[in-house]
C-alpha cells in the first residue's frame, strides 16, 4: 500500500502525484509512440478515431462531469467544428490555423447557446441542447454554399509544414498530439479557480452562489470551453471521415458522446479516455454480434441506438461511477488486501441541506 507523505499544499494539485504516475504514464506514452510500428493500418485508424472521441469526450466531461450540465446536442458542436475546419482548409488556410479557428467558432456557438440555457437545469437543459442540435442539422442541410447540403463536402488530407499527411500513422500522431495538449489543458484548468468554481456549481448551485460564484458566467464558460474542445475534435473528425454529410452528425452521435462520459466515469478525465475506448470498440463488437443474432433481430432498424441506451441505463443503475470507478475499486482492493470490505464503496444518499430548499 502506497502512503504519500505530503509536506506542502502544492502536492495536492500536482499533475503526477508520485513516481508511480511518472513510470506508468511514461510507459503508456512510449507504447502509443511505438504502436504504428507494431500494428497494421486498420488498427492505427481505429486508434486515431478513439483519440478523436477522447478529445470530444474531454470537452463534454467539462460540461457534464465537472459542471453538472447535461447536453444531448454535442454532435452539433462536433459538426460546427468539422464544417468550419473543412471550409477554412478548402479556402487555403493552413492546418495549424484552421484547426484552432474551428475550435473558436464552436466555442462561440457554445457561448451563444449558453445565454438562454444558463437558467435551465436537468431535463429542460437536455431538451434545449437537443433542439440546438436539430437546428444545426437543418442549417447544415440548407446552407449549401458552405456545407454542400445533402451532397456533402470532400475534405482533403491535412497538410502540415508542407507535407500532406496521407499515411494513417502520420494522422495518428497528429491526433495523439492534440489529445495530449487538450488533456494537459483540462487538467490544469481543473486545478485553477475556474475549475473549482465549475465543480462547486456541480455539487450545489445554491452553495456556489452563496460563496459569490456568478452562476451564469461560469456556466457560459463551461459551455464555451466544452464546445471549443469538441470543435477541435470535429476538425480532426472531418479529416478522418474524408467526406462530410449531414447524416454523420445525428442524434445517435450525441447519445454516443453522452454514453462515453457516463460509461467512462463522470467527473474524471480518465473516464473520458476509458469511455472513448469503450465507444471506439463497441461498433466493432456489435458488427461481430450481428453475425450470431437471428436475421430478424440483426436487421432491426435502430438496433445500435437501442443497445447504446440499454448500456447507458445498466451503467447508471449498477455502476454509476463508470469504468474508472470500477478500476479504482479494483486498485483499492489490491492496495489494502486483506483489509478490503464490501462496504468501502457503498453508495449512500447524501445531499446538502441547502438542496432541500429547491
C-alpha positions as a printed Julia matrix, in Angstrom:
358×3 Matrix{Float64}:
   0.0     0.0     0.0
   1.46    3.34   -1.03
   1.34    6.16    1.53
   2.16    9.64    0.24
   3.74   11.89    2.87
   2.73   15.44    1.99
   4.85   18.37    3.1
   3.28   21.21    1.09
  -0.06   22.29   -0.34
   1.41   22.15   -3.83
   1.39   18.35   -3.62
  -2.42   18.39   -3.62
  -2.55   19.9    -7.11
   0.33   18.13   -8.77
  -0.45   16.53  -12.11
   1.67   13.49  -11.23
   1.2    12.6    -7.58
   4.23   10.31   -7.2
   6.88    8.38   -9.11
   4.46    5.59   -9.97
   2.43    8.01  -12.08
   5.57    9.07  -13.95
   6.56    5.46  -14.66
   3.18    4.15  -15.83
   2.16    7.21  -17.84
   5.61    7.3   -19.41
   5.27    3.62  -20.3
   1.83    4.27  -21.81
   3.17    7.17  -23.88
   6.05    5.01  -25.1
   3.59    2.27  -26.13
   1.47    4.78  -28.04
   4.55    6.13  -29.81
   5.63    2.63  -30.85
   2.12    1.48  -31.82
   2.46    2.38  -35.56
   5.48    0.06  -35.76
   3.58   -2.9   -34.3
   0.02   -2.53  -35.65
  -1.35   -2.51  -39.18
  -3.12    0.43  -40.82
  -6.63   -0.66  -39.76
  -5.86   -0.62  -36.05
  -3.92    2.63  -36.37
  -7.01    4.17  -37.96
  -9.19    2.83  -35.14
  -6.83    4.29  -32.53
  -6.96    7.65  -34.31
 -10.75    7.58  -34.09
 -10.52    6.72  -30.38
  -8.25    9.74  -29.86
 -10.82   11.96  -31.6
 -13.6    10.52  -29.45
 -11.46   11.11  -26.37
 -10.97   14.8   -27.26
 -14.72   15.23  -27.73
 -15.29   13.3   -24.5
 -12.98   15.62  -22.59
 -14.99   18.58  -23.85
 -18.28   17.0   -22.82
 -16.8    15.89  -19.49
 -16.07   19.52  -18.56
 -19.76   20.29  -19.05
 -21.47   17.16  -17.72
 -18.97   15.67  -15.3
 -17.46   18.82  -13.78
 -20.26   21.4   -14.12
 -23.29   19.13  -13.89
 -24.98   20.42  -17.07
 -26.47   17.71  -19.28
 -26.14   18.07  -23.05
 -27.81   15.94  -25.7
 -26.64   18.09  -28.58
 -22.86   17.91  -28.58
 -22.9    16.38  -32.04
 -23.86   19.9   -33.17
 -20.58   21.35  -31.88
 -18.72   18.47  -33.5
 -20.47   19.31  -36.79
 -19.71   23.03  -36.46
 -16.03   22.3   -35.87
 -15.87   19.79  -38.74
 -17.56   22.0   -41.32
 -15.74   25.15  -40.2
 -12.38   23.41  -40.4
 -13.17   21.85  -43.8
 -14.36   25.22  -45.14
 -11.26   27.07  -43.94
  -8.87   24.41  -45.23
 -10.68   24.42  -48.56
 -10.12   28.18  -48.82
  -6.39   27.97  -48.31
  -5.99   28.18  -44.54
  -3.07   26.15  -43.16
  -3.96   23.23  -40.92
  -2.35   24.75  -37.81
  -4.54   27.85  -38.14
  -7.75   26.24  -39.39
  -7.99   23.73  -36.52
  -7.89   26.25  -33.63
 -10.11   28.6   -35.65
 -12.69   25.82  -35.92
 -12.45   25.38  -32.17
 -13.04   29.1   -31.62
 -16.08   29.07  -33.93
 -17.53   26.14  -31.99
 -16.77   27.94  -28.72
 -18.68   30.98  -29.99
 -21.64   28.72  -30.77
 -21.37   27.29  -27.26
 -21.48   30.77  -25.74
 -24.49   31.57  -27.91
 -26.49   28.64  -26.57
 -25.23   29.28  -23.03
 -27.05   32.63  -22.87
 -30.6    31.2   -22.86
 -29.56   27.85  -21.34
 -27.82   29.27  -18.28
 -31.14   29.42  -16.42
 -32.05   25.81  -17.25
 -31.14   22.61  -15.48
 -31.88   18.92  -15.79
 -34.28   17.72  -18.44
 -35.05   21.24  -19.65
 -31.39   21.88  -20.49
 -31.17   18.49  -22.22
 -34.19   19.34  -24.37
 -32.73   22.76  -25.21
 -29.41   21.28  -26.34
 -31.24   18.63  -28.35
 -33.24   21.37  -30.09
 -29.98   23.2   -30.85
 -28.58   20.04  -32.45
 -31.65   19.76  -34.67
 -31.31   23.43  -35.68
 -27.65   22.93  -36.59
 -28.52   19.84  -38.61
 -31.08   21.83  -40.62
 -28.57   24.64  -41.14
 -26.04   22.15  -42.46
 -28.64   20.86  -44.92
 -29.79   24.28  -46.14
 -26.51   26.24  -46.24
 -25.47   24.55  -49.47
 -22.98   27.25  -50.45
 -20.94   26.48  -47.31
 -21.66   22.88  -46.39
 -22.78   21.37  -49.7
 -26.11   20.28  -48.23
 -27.04   16.66  -48.81
 -24.3    16.38  -51.44
 -21.73   16.83  -48.7
 -18.23   18.23  -48.72
 -14.97   16.47  -49.53
 -12.09   17.01  -47.11
  -8.5    16.69  -48.26
  -5.71   15.14  -46.26
  -4.21   17.52  -43.69
  -1.09   19.35  -44.78
   1.44   20.07  -42.05
   4.59   22.12  -42.8
   4.11   21.48  -46.5
   3.79   17.69  -46.09
   0.5    16.01  -46.98
  -0.35   13.51  -44.25
  -1.64   10.71  -46.44
  -0.4     7.82  -44.31
  -2.56    6.61  -41.36
   0.38    6.75  -38.96
   1.01   10.42  -39.76
  -2.58   11.4   -38.92
  -2.35    9.13  -35.86
   0.45   11.23  -34.38
  -1.45   14.46  -35.09
  -4.48   13.16  -33.2
  -2.27   11.93  -30.34
  -0.54   15.31  -30.04
  -3.86   17.2   -29.95
  -5.22   14.77  -27.35
  -2.2    15.25  -25.08
  -2.42   19.04  -25.34
  -6.16   19.05  -24.6
  -5.68   16.63  -21.71
  -2.97   18.78  -20.14
  -5.07   21.9   -20.66
  -8.12   20.34  -18.97
  -6.03   19.04  -16.07
  -4.53   22.48  -15.46
  -7.93   24.16  -15.81
  -9.41   21.93  -13.11
  -6.58   22.86  -10.74
  -7.3    26.57  -11.28
 -10.02   28.64   -9.57
 -12.19   28.31  -12.69
 -12.22   24.53  -12.41
 -13.02   24.66   -8.71
 -15.9    27.04   -9.41
 -17.31   24.64  -12.02
 -17.18   21.76   -9.55
 -18.84   23.91   -6.89
 -21.71   24.6    -9.3
 -22.0    20.89   -9.99
 -22.18   19.99   -6.3
 -24.65   22.71   -5.28
 -25.68   25.8    -7.22
 -27.13   27.42   -4.1
 -23.93   26.91   -2.1
 -21.8    28.12   -5.03
 -23.9    31.24   -5.39
 -23.71   31.92   -1.67
 -19.9    31.88   -1.97
 -20.03   34.59   -4.63
 -19.67   32.45   -7.75
 -21.64   34.02  -10.64
 -23.56   31.04  -11.99
 -24.44   32.45  -15.42
 -20.84   33.48  -16.14
 -19.27   30.15  -15.22
 -21.97   28.15  -16.98
 -21.22   30.17  -20.1
 -17.5    29.5   -19.63
 -18.22   25.78  -19.28
 -20.33   25.75  -22.45
 -17.73   27.73  -24.39
 -14.8    25.56  -23.33
 -16.74   22.36  -23.88
 -17.91   23.42  -27.34
 -14.42   24.66  -28.29
 -12.72   21.39  -27.36
 -15.44   19.42  -29.16
 -14.89   21.68  -32.19
 -11.21   20.69  -32.23
 -12.31   17.06  -32.28
 -14.68   17.95  -35.12
 -11.82   19.32  -37.21
  -9.89   16.08  -36.83
 -13.11   14.12  -37.38
 -13.54   15.82  -40.76
 -10.15   14.55  -41.95
 -10.87   11.1   -40.56
 -14.16   10.83  -42.48
 -12.69   12.48  -45.62
 -16.24   13.38  -46.68
 -18.77   15.3   -44.6
 -22.52   14.72  -44.84
 -25.38   15.83  -42.56
 -26.29   12.28  -41.51
 -22.85   11.86  -39.89
 -23.88   14.2   -37.07
 -27.24   12.85  -35.96
 -28.8    12.28  -32.56
 -27.13    8.87  -32.28
 -23.72   10.57  -32.23
 -24.87   12.84  -29.38
 -26.06    9.79  -27.46
 -22.72    8.1   -28.11
 -20.83   11.08  -26.68
 -23.06   11.17  -23.59
 -22.73    7.4   -23.24
 -18.97    7.84  -23.43
 -18.66   10.08  -20.38
 -21.24    8.17  -18.31
 -19.76    4.75  -19.02
 -16.21    6.04  -18.62
 -16.93    7.7   -15.29
 -18.41   11.13  -14.63
 -16.18   13.72  -13.0
 -12.91   12.19  -14.19
 -10.58   12.91  -17.09
  -9.63    9.25  -17.01
 -13.3     8.47  -17.52
 -13.32   10.32  -20.86
 -10.41    8.17  -22.08
 -11.98    4.93  -20.86
 -15.29    5.91  -22.41
 -13.6     6.65  -25.74
 -12.03    3.19  -25.71
 -15.42    1.67  -24.96
 -17.23    3.63  -27.69
 -14.43    3.07  -30.18
 -14.57   -0.71  -29.9
 -18.33   -1.04  -29.33
 -19.34   -0.71  -33.04
 -16.86   -3.44  -33.94
 -18.28   -5.67  -31.22
 -21.83   -5.0   -32.44
 -20.82   -5.83  -36.02
 -19.48   -9.18  -34.81
 -22.57   -9.73  -32.66
 -24.88   -9.26  -35.68
 -23.37  -12.38  -37.27
 -24.59  -14.5   -34.35
 -28.05  -12.97  -33.96
 -31.15  -14.16  -35.83
 -31.63  -12.25  -39.12
 -34.86  -10.68  -37.87
 -33.03   -9.19  -34.88
 -29.74   -8.35  -36.61
 -31.51   -6.34  -39.35
 -33.78   -4.44  -36.95
 -33.61   -0.66  -37.59
 -32.23    1.29  -34.66
 -30.56   -1.73  -33.06
 -27.37    0.18  -32.22
 -29.25    3.09  -30.65
 -31.27    0.65  -28.54
 -28.13   -1.13  -27.35
 -26.48    2.21  -26.53
 -29.5     3.2   -24.44
 -29.56   -0.19  -22.69
 -25.86    0.04  -21.81
 -26.33    3.59  -20.52
 -29.26    2.5   -18.33
 -27.38   -0.5   -16.93
 -24.33    1.58  -16.04
 -26.46    4.24  -14.32
 -28.2     1.56  -12.23
 -25.39   -0.87  -11.43
 -22.14    1.06  -11.98
 -22.8     4.82  -11.69
 -19.09    5.58  -11.24
 -18.34    4.06  -14.64
 -15.33    2.1   -15.8
 -12.9     4.38  -14.0
 -14.85    3.89  -10.77
 -14.6     0.11  -11.2
 -10.85    0.43  -11.83
 -10.47    2.45   -8.62
 -12.3    -0.28   -6.67
 -10.07   -3.0    -8.12
  -6.97   -0.94   -7.43
  -8.03   -0.23   -3.84
  -8.8    -3.92   -3.31
  -5.21   -4.89   -4.08
  -3.79   -1.88   -2.21
  -5.4    -2.72    1.14
  -5.83   -6.52    0.78
  -6.82   -8.35    3.01
  -8.45   -5.42    4.81
 -10.85   -4.56    1.98
 -14.54   -4.56    2.88
 -17.53   -4.59    0.55
 -18.97   -1.52    2.27
 -15.92    0.59    1.33
 -17.67    1.95   -1.78
 -21.24    1.51   -0.56
 -23.42    4.21   -2.07
 -25.24    6.43    0.38
 -27.87    9.07   -0.21
 -26.06   12.24    0.81
 -27.21   15.75   -0.02
 -26.69   19.24    1.29
 -29.34   20.83    3.43
 -29.42   23.76    1.05
 -30.72   21.46   -1.7
 -33.93   20.89    0.31
 -34.95   24.44   -0.5
 -35.35   23.61   -4.18
